Structure formats: structure tokens, C-alpha cells
């Protein structure tokens, strides 16, 4: 190995407490501050755990000790450190979650227009109408989630206005009309 190759090898690796070679990471003051802050205050608990791993690494802990203290496997610690090395803190904050695309998403505008004109009374009715409109069949849970999360539609509780026991429906309606004209 040439001298410059050996120097770069020695800079990239350091010996741990048990003589095992560990990668050396340099953290800027800004990164240290973000890590210290986000290990407690980031909204995602998985990111908090990752920041805890980085915080421990900042303080010279070995991968085995970090895994023991954070309750994860040693390989998970290595993956987090690999992500940090590749993309710094942004890579640690992001997740490559894979999921299937929702089959209703391309039809969102059509479904929204239809449901704003004539809202469905039940989830089952919404399922049937979506199937007739788009040809995509989904269960009640998926339809409810799609309408709430993708379209922003919420379910309204509908109930009858009670009539006082000593009045007829007509008398109550007249009382309400008088109230709305005069004292609303």
C-alpha cells in the first residue's frame, strides 16, 4: 500500500476500544446541534432513534455499544451510519418506504366532483359509486382512508332536530321560523 493510500485508510478508520477497526466520522458544529436537538424533538420517533445513534457516535461509542444502548441490532447502526456518510443528516431523516400506489388516486378528481355534488350517505354507498364511476373496487376501510386522506372529505353525523314534546311539528317549525326572523 502506498503512503498516501495508507494515510487515507488511517484517516477513514480508527481502532475501537476492543481493537476492532471503526469508521471515523467528522460532525460539524451545526450537525452536532441538529443531532442533539432532534434526538428529542423530531416529530418522527424513528428519526429520534437514528439521531440518538448519531449522538452516541459523536461521543465515541462503538457500534456494539450504540446498538446495546438504543435497542437495535449492530447492522441497523451500520445502516444508519452508511446513510449519514452518503447523504449527511437529510439521508438519516428520510425513509425509503415502499408501498403500492393507490388505484383510486388517478380518479381522485372525478370522485371528488361527484361526491361534492351528491355526497354518499354511507361508506358502502361510496364503495359502490366509486366502483361504478371508475371500475376500481375497494373495501370500506380503503375507501374511507382515500376520501379522508387524499380528498379531504370527512364524514358528517346526521341526526334529526328534536321536537319539544308539547308541540306539534308545525308549531315547532313556526316557532323556529319566528326565532330566525326576529332574534337570530
Residue frames relative to the residue before (quaternion, step in Angstrom):
aa qw qx qy qz dx dy dz
X 1.0000 0.0000 0.0000 0.0000 0.00 0.00 0.00
X 0.4410 -0.6968 0.4959 0.2722 3.57 -0.91 0.90
X 0.6802 -0.4998 0.3481 0.4078 3.52 -1.29 0.36
X 0.6865 0.4682 -0.3039 0.4660 3.61 0.82 -0.91
X 0.6247 0.5306 -0.3373 0.4630 3.61 1.07 -0.68
X 0.6589 0.5036 -0.3028 0.4696 3.58 1.01 -0.83
X 0.6392 0.5247 -0.3311 0.4544 3.59 1.00 -0.79
X 0.6728 0.4753 -0.3133 0.4726 3.59 0.90 -0.86
X 0.6073 0.5407 -0.3491 0.4658 3.60 1.10 -0.68
X 0.6835 0.4814 -0.2905 0.4655 3.58 0.90 -0.90
X 0.6364 0.5153 -0.3358 0.4655 3.61 1.08 -0.62
X 0.7022 0.4782 -0.2722 0.4518 3.57 0.97 -0.83
X 0.7813 0.2485 -0.1301 0.5575 3.60 1.08 -0.60
X 0.0449 -0.7627 0.6424 0.0603 3.53 -1.16 0.55
X 0.5155 -0.6399 0.4638 0.3311 3.56 -1.18 0.37
X 0.3849 -0.7212 0.5328 0.2186 3.54 -0.95 0.92
X 0.7591 -0.3915 0.2676 0.4460 3.54 -1.33 -0.08
X 0.7487 0.3723 -0.2145 0.5048 3.58 1.07 -0.66
X 0.6453 -0.5468 0.3217 0.4256 3.58 1.20 0.32
X 0.5180 0.6205 -0.4307 0.4015 3.60 1.25 -0.04
X 0.4772 -0.6625 0.4910 0.3039 3.55 -1.08 0.70
X 0.0696 -0.7801 0.6216 0.0182 3.57 -0.98 0.91
X 0.5048 -0.6168 0.4975 0.3424 3.53 -1.18 0.53
X 0.3140 -0.7289 0.5789 0.1870 3.53 -1.11 0.71
X 0.1195 -0.7904 0.5994 0.0415 3.55 -0.91 0.93
X 0.2292 -0.7425 0.6144 0.1369 3.50 -1.08 0.81
X 0.1198 -0.7879 0.6030 0.0355 3.57 -0.77 1.08
X 0.3771 -0.7019 0.5504 0.2494 3.59 -0.89 0.90
X 0.6497 -0.5092 0.3796 0.4178 3.57 -1.25 0.31
X 0.6247 0.5373 -0.3333 0.4582 3.58 1.05 -0.74
X 0.6597 0.4949 -0.3013 0.4787 3.59 0.98 -0.86
X 0.6306 0.5308 -0.3368 0.4552 3.58 0.98 -0.80
X 0.6574 0.5093 -0.3072 0.4628 3.58 0.97 -0.85
X 0.6601 0.5000 -0.3034 0.4714 3.58 0.97 -0.88
X 0.6426 0.5181 -0.3243 0.4620 3.59 0.98 -0.82
X 0.6669 0.5022 -0.3047 0.4585 3.59 0.87 -0.94
X 0.6792 0.4894 -0.2857 0.4665 3.58 0.98 -0.82
X 0.7536 0.4327 -0.2267 0.4399 3.57 0.76 -1.05
X 0.5521 0.6024 -0.4253 0.3891 3.61 1.11 -0.24
X 0.7474 0.3101 -0.2133 0.5475 3.58 1.25 -0.26
X 0.8070 0.3570 -0.1384 0.4496 3.59 1.00 -0.80
X 0.4626 0.6466 -0.4848 0.3646 3.62 1.14 0.17
X 0.5245 -0.6748 0.4120 0.3160 3.63 -0.92 0.83
X 0.7010 0.4304 -0.2685 0.5012 3.61 1.13 -0.53
X 0.4045 -0.7416 0.4738 0.2489 3.64 -0.57 1.07
X 0.6018 0.5509 -0.3723 0.4424 3.60 1.11 -0.53
X 0.6387 0.4964 -0.3236 0.4909 3.59 1.07 -0.71
X 0.6008 0.5530 -0.3614 0.4501 3.60 1.03 -0.71
X 0.6597 0.4991 -0.3109 0.4680 3.59 0.93 -0.86
X 0.6453 0.5120 -0.3242 0.4652 3.59 0.96 -0.81
X 0.6525 0.5037 -0.3151 0.4705 3.58 0.99 -0.82
X 0.5945 0.5503 -0.3545 0.4669 3.58 1.12 -0.65
X 0.6355 0.5212 -0.3270 0.4665 3.60 0.99 -0.81
X 0.6738 0.4821 -0.2989 0.4735 3.58 0.94 -0.88
X 0.6229 0.5425 -0.3419 0.4481 3.57 1.02 -0.77
X 0.6567 0.4948 -0.3073 0.4790 3.56 0.98 -0.84
X 0.6312 0.5211 -0.3305 0.4700 3.58 1.05 -0.75
X 0.5998 0.5605 -0.3493 0.4517 3.61 1.07 -0.74
X 0.7438 0.4023 -0.2046 0.4930 3.54 1.07 -0.78
X 0.6381 -0.6248 0.2930 0.3415 3.55 1.20 0.59
X 0.3943 0.7167 -0.4939 0.2947 3.62 1.14 0.36
X 0.4935 -0.6406 0.4985 0.3125 3.57 -1.16 0.58
X 0.6597 -0.5106 0.3697 0.4091 3.56 -1.24 0.36
X 0.6366 0.5294 -0.3295 0.4538 3.58 0.98 -0.79
X 0.6734 0.4880 -0.2893 0.4740 3.57 0.94 -0.91
X 0.6248 0.5254 -0.3377 0.4686 3.61 1.01 -0.78
X 0.6510 0.5108 -0.3109 0.4676 3.58 0.93 -0.89
X 0.6574 0.5115 -0.3059 0.4612 3.58 0.95 -0.84
X 0.7110 0.4707 -0.2653 0.4501 3.60 0.87 -0.95
X 0.7451 0.3938 -0.2264 0.4884 3.60 1.03 -0.71
X 0.4637 -0.7169 0.4273 0.2976 3.59 1.23 -0.12
X 0.5801 0.5350 -0.3984 0.4674 3.58 1.10 0.68
X 0.6135 -0.5484 0.4140 0.3892 3.55 -1.29 0.09
X 0.6419 -0.5349 0.3868 0.3902 3.55 -1.23 0.46
X 0.6329 0.5356 -0.3301 0.4512 3.57 1.04 -0.75
X 0.6099 0.5368 -0.3525 0.4643 3.62 1.07 -0.65
X 0.6212 0.5243 -0.3360 0.4758 3.58 1.00 -0.79
X 0.6629 0.5033 -0.3114 0.4586 3.58 0.91 -0.87
X 0.6416 0.5210 -0.3302 0.4560 3.61 1.00 -0.78
X 0.6449 0.5074 -0.3232 0.4714 3.59 0.97 -0.81
X 0.6712 0.4844 -0.2997 0.4744 3.58 0.95 -0.84
X 0.6039 0.5355 -0.3493 0.4760 3.60 1.11 -0.64
X 0.6507 0.5068 -0.3124 0.4713 3.58 0.96 -0.87
X 0.6463 0.5119 -0.3205 0.4665 3.59 0.97 -0.83
X 0.6598 0.5134 -0.3046 0.4563 3.55 0.94 -0.89
X 0.6972 0.4797 -0.2730 0.4574 3.58 0.99 -0.81
X 0.8546 0.0666 0.0138 0.5148 3.60 0.81 -0.92
X 0.4846 -0.6844 0.4086 0.3603 3.56 1.26 0.39
X 0.8362 -0.2343 0.1305 0.4784 3.62 -1.13 -0.53
X 0.5989 0.5734 -0.3749 0.4147 3.62 1.03 -0.66
X 0.6553 0.5044 -0.3136 0.4666 3.57 1.00 -0.76
X 0.6447 0.5123 -0.3225 0.4668 3.59 1.07 -0.67
X 0.6726 0.5067 -0.2929 0.4529 3.59 1.08 -0.71
X 0.7143 0.4442 -0.2603 0.4740 3.60 1.09 -0.56
X 0.2298 -0.7492 0.6081 0.1269 3.51 -1.29 0.54
X 0.3173 -0.7219 0.5808 0.2022 3.55 -1.05 0.75
X 0.0732 0.8171 -0.5643 0.0926 3.54 0.54 1.17
X 0.2057 -0.7763 0.5880 0.0966 3.50 -0.90 0.96
X 0.1086 0.7833 -0.6064 0.0833 3.50 -0.97 0.83
X 0.5535 -0.5997 0.4531 0.3588 3.51 -1.21 0.40
X 0.4852 -0.6454 0.4995 0.3140 3.56 -1.03 0.74
X 0.4836 -0.6630 0.4924 0.2899 3.54 -1.05 0.82
X 0.4354 -0.7214 0.4811 0.2419 3.60 -0.79 1.00
X 0.6436 0.5308 -0.3251 0.4454 3.59 1.20 -0.33
X 0.5031 0.6957 -0.4113 0.3062 3.60 1.15 -0.48
X 0.6755 0.4810 -0.3361 0.4466 3.68 0.79 -0.76
X 0.7131 0.4357 -0.2441 0.4920 3.59 1.19 -0.52
X 0.3204 0.8083 -0.4563 0.1891 3.58 1.28 0.11
X 0.6726 0.5034 -0.3075 0.4467 3.59 0.87 -0.90
X 0.6512 0.5146 -0.3059 0.4664 3.57 0.96 -0.87
X 0.6754 0.4849 -0.2910 0.4734 3.59 0.89 -0.94
X 0.6526 0.5193 -0.3211 0.4486 3.59 0.94 -0.84
X 0.6481 0.5128 -0.3192 0.4639 3.59 0.91 -0.87
X 0.6672 0.5068 -0.2942 0.4598 3.57 0.89 -0.94
X 0.7289 0.4416 -0.2502 0.4594 3.58 0.84 -0.95
X 0.6046 0.5239 -0.3731 0.4698 3.61 1.13 -0.41
X 0.6512 0.4971 -0.3143 0.4797 3.60 1.09 -0.68
X 0.7971 0.0133 0.0399 0.6023 3.57 0.88 -1.00
X 0.2081 -0.8106 0.5337 0.1214 3.61 0.00 1.23
X 0.4573 -0.6672 0.5028 0.3049 3.60 -1.00 0.71
X 0.4689 -0.6882 0.4799 0.2759 3.56 -1.14 0.62
X 0.7968 0.1167 -0.0496 0.5907 3.57 1.12 -0.64
X 0.6351 -0.5145 0.4058 0.4091 3.55 -1.29 0.25
X 0.6205 0.5418 -0.3454 0.4496 3.59 1.01 -0.75
X 0.6396 0.5049 -0.3207 0.4829 3.58 0.99 -0.80
X 0.6318 0.5251 -0.3284 0.4661 3.60 1.01 -0.80
X 0.6308 0.5317 -0.3305 0.4585 3.61 0.97 -0.82
X 0.6800 0.4935 -0.2889 0.4589 3.58 0.87 -0.97
X 0.6881 0.4789 -0.2947 0.4585 3.58 0.86 -0.90
X 0.6223 0.5221 -0.3427 0.4720 3.60 1.03 -0.71
X 0.6490 0.5087 -0.3259 0.4624 3.59 0.96 -0.82
X 0.6643 0.4908 -0.3141 0.4681 3.61 0.95 -0.80
X 0.6788 0.5019 -0.2920 0.4495 3.60 0.99 -0.81
X 0.8381 0.2529 -0.0707 0.4781 3.56 0.77 -1.10
X 0.4205 -0.6924 0.4817 0.3343 3.56 1.12 -0.58
X 0.5858 0.5497 -0.3677 0.4684 3.58 1.31 0.05
X 0.1694 -0.7899 0.5838 0.0805 3.58 -0.74 1.07
X 0.0468 0.7773 -0.6232 0.0720 3.54 -0.84 1.08
X 0.5364 -0.6283 0.4661 0.3166 3.55 -1.21 0.53
X 0.7198 -0.4662 0.3003 0.4176 3.56 -1.27 0.28
X 0.6506 0.5229 -0.3334 0.4384 3.60 0.93 -0.80
X 0.6775 0.4804 -0.2967 0.4713 3.59 0.90 -0.90
X 0.6479 0.5092 -0.3241 0.4647 3.60 0.98 -0.80
X 0.6405 0.5232 -0.3243 0.4592 3.58 0.92 -0.88
X 0.6749 0.4899 -0.2876 0.4709 3.57 0.91 -0.93
X 0.6400 0.5225 -0.3236 0.4613 3.61 0.98 -0.83
X 0.6861 0.4846 -0.2945 0.4557 3.58 0.82 -0.95
X 0.6910 0.4727 -0.2795 0.4701 3.58 0.97 -0.80
X 0.7797 0.3853 -0.1975 0.4524 3.59 0.66 -1.11
X 0.7528 0.4016 -0.2222 0.4718 3.59 0.86 -0.91
X 0.7985 0.3031 -0.1434 0.5000 3.58 0.88 -0.94
X 0.4210 -0.7306 0.4526 0.2899 3.60 1.19 -0.27
X 0.4429 0.6775 -0.4691 0.3533 3.58 1.19 0.44
X 0.1297 -0.7924 0.5923 0.0659 3.57 -0.99 0.81
X 0.5023 -0.6462 0.4884 0.3026 3.52 -1.23 0.52
X 0.2406 -0.7670 0.5839 0.1135 3.53 -1.00 0.92
X 0.3598 -0.6984 0.5710 0.2382 3.52 -1.02 0.80
X 0.1355 -0.8002 0.5831 0.0367 3.55 -0.69 1.10
X 0.1014 0.7810 -0.6091 0.0934 3.53 -0.91 0.95
X 0.5380 -0.6147 0.4688 0.3360 3.57 -1.21 0.49
X 0.4601 -0.6351 0.5375 0.3100 3.55 -1.19 0.60
X 0.3997 -0.7448 0.4714 0.2515 3.61 -0.63 1.03
X 0.3220 -0.7146 0.5918 0.1884 3.55 -1.15 0.73
X 0.4979 -0.6485 0.4706 0.3318 3.61 -0.88 0.87
X 0.5857 -0.6522 0.3547 0.3252 3.60 -0.93 0.85
X 0.7303 0.4266 -0.2580 0.4670 3.64 1.04 -0.54
X 0.6683 0.4469 -0.3103 0.5074 3.62 1.25 0.21
X 0.4363 -0.6359 0.5538 0.3139 3.51 -1.25 0.48
X 0.6887 -0.4629 0.3477 0.4364 3.56 -1.28 0.21
X 0.6587 0.5131 -0.3122 0.4532 3.62 0.93 -0.87
X 0.6555 0.5041 -0.3159 0.4653 3.61 0.95 -0.86
X 0.6504 0.5118 -0.3126 0.4662 3.58 0.98 -0.83
X 0.6412 0.5192 -0.3219 0.4644 3.60 0.96 -0.85
X 0.6506 0.5048 -0.3166 0.4709 3.62 0.97 -0.84
X 0.6389 0.5215 -0.3231 0.4642 3.62 0.97 -0.82
X 0.6670 0.4991 -0.2967 0.4668 3.60 0.92 -0.88
X 0.6430 0.5179 -0.3185 0.4657 3.59 0.98 -0.85
X 0.6485 0.5072 -0.3144 0.4726 3.60 0.95 -0.86
X 0.6455 0.5211 -0.3198 0.4578 3.58 0.97 -0.83
X 0.6849 0.4893 -0.2917 0.4543 3.57 0.88 -0.92
X 0.6524 0.5031 -0.3198 0.4679 3.63 1.04 -0.67
X 0.8062 0.3504 -0.1606 0.4489 3.53 0.78 -0.98
X 0.8648 0.2012 -0.0561 0.4567 3.58 0.65 -0.99
X 0.4243 0.6979 -0.4945 0.2975 3.63 1.08 0.24
